[in-house]
Amino acid sequence: DAGVIQSPRHEVTEMGQEVTLRCKPISGHNSLFWYRQTMMRGLELLIYFNNNVPIDDSGMPEDRFSAKMPNASFSTLKIQPSEPRDSAVYFCASSLLGDVEQYFGPGTRLTVT
Amino acid sequence: DQQVKQNSPSLSVQEGRISILNCDYTNSMFDYFLWYKKYPAEGPTFLISISSIKDKNEDGRFTVFLNKSAKHLSLHIVPSQPGDSAVYFCAASKLGGNQFYFGTGTSLTVIP
């Protein structure tokens, strides 16, 4: 298996622009997680889905953030409008429902200028 | 606010010696704990875990110790190798739950 795939790997955008991050989970996995990594807060869970349904989005920082999972093999995290404080590395992870081990993608490094 | 804390941002150890990484948590409902390892430009990868019914779990050179009364766990790496140089994240969850709470990470450097 190719593992969790994220795109783009790097994104540089200007403040106010819309940013869309993409994730393809491991085939057969039915839980998907979006994390944000910052120096101050480490890895923060933003939202997670079970069987394509959002279960907990309490980690989404603001209404500017939204996430979708239209099918079992694809998810997006959108920031609109983006701000410099959104600059971070965003990880997607997937797992089998109820399994403790999550498999992480390589991350998307987002820089908002 | 931070339910899982790693108070040492960095640690340097000589090759062959023991590395000890520490983690504290505040939520007494946590009953499953994991360590993840992260190399630069890669996602974290699972290293070792422990449930609250145990106080020790060993896997090769890696051992995790859990002290429930102190709400503290530690990862021991013996002997440390240069390839162990990475950022180590501690995470906690309720058993059967999907949601993990991660610490801020400890950057380990093993000096040859």
Interface residues (C-beta under 8 A of the other chain):
Chain A: V4 S31 F33 Y35 M39 M40 R41 G42 L43 E44 L45 Y48 N50 I55 D56 F91 A93 S95 L97 G98 V100 E101 Q102 Y103 F104 G105 P106 G107
Chain B: Q2 Q6 Y32 L34 Y36 A41 E42 G43 P44 T45 F46 S49 F89 A91 S93 L95 G96 N98 Q99 F100 Y101 F102 G103 T104 G105
